[in-house]
Amino acid sequence: MKVTAKTKICMVIGDPIEHSLSPQIHNAGYQALGIADQFVYIASKIKNENLSDFIRGVRTMQINGASITVPHKISVMQFLDEIDATAQKIGAVNTIVNENGKLKGYNTDWLGVINPLEEIISLKNKKAAVLGAGGAARAAIFGLLKKGCIVTIFNRTLTNAKKLGQEFNCGFYSLNDTEKIKEVDIIFNTIPTNLNNEFITGNQIIFDAIYSPLETKLLKEAKGKGARIIHGTEMLLHQGAAQFELFTDHKAPIEEMRKTLLINI
């Protein structure tokens, strides 16, 4: 890798950020395509109160692109020049592209949910439960509805589930309503805690957005019941691949990026 003054900087920001595997994934992609002299990807911890300063820095330093993670996906939107229609509908931005000084926001998280699912199943008319009501849940709900799923939201705080359900025009329940969760074909979990397995059946697909550890307690229990599982690394990979293409205008080398991800998890 030969970094020069011409090398374009891409980065991920969040708080915390030390756990992020995005630098490994993106830089592996640059290496695989032989463009590591053109792009470099780094990470930076940015606190909420410093977010507007960061955006000014993107403009001043001509940062090529930025991946946005917790807790900035919603709050960053106010500082951008333009927001893609999909990101507007989701209500969150996880990607910023600097287009000749104009900062445009996108959301690729929904592709991180949909692409791995569509590799194994047709989503039209499938019943899907989304556990949680945060940014990842919003992206999942958007994507699943777009592909023709019947979506129901389950969350610990029912008022948050209701708000999201009304916004996306889909059903909502408390996370305690496990009998309702049993009725679905797909469960997409965004809650970073140890859920019990009483709502899992062997006929379901269980997709956990949590990627560390690779096989969460939820996925282990789902596998034990005979359900099909999708690791959170697949969401990270596919949303990152879509970002890679926005940042570089190159097709992402997904297999090389996946190998690097699994080595570093």
Protein Blocks (a to p, Z undefined) as FASTA:
>chain_A
ZZdfklccdddddddfklpcklmmmmmmmmmnopmmmpccddddddfklmmmmmmmmmmn
opabdcdddfklmmmmmmpmbdcfklmmnopafbdcdeehiacdddfklmmmmmmmmmmo
cfehpacddedjbfklmmmmmmmmmnopacddddfblmlmmmmmmmnopadddfklmmlm
mmpmbdcdfbfcdddfklpcfkbccddfbfbdfbdfklmmmmmnopacddfklmmmmmmm
mmmmmmnopacdfklmmmmmmmmZZ
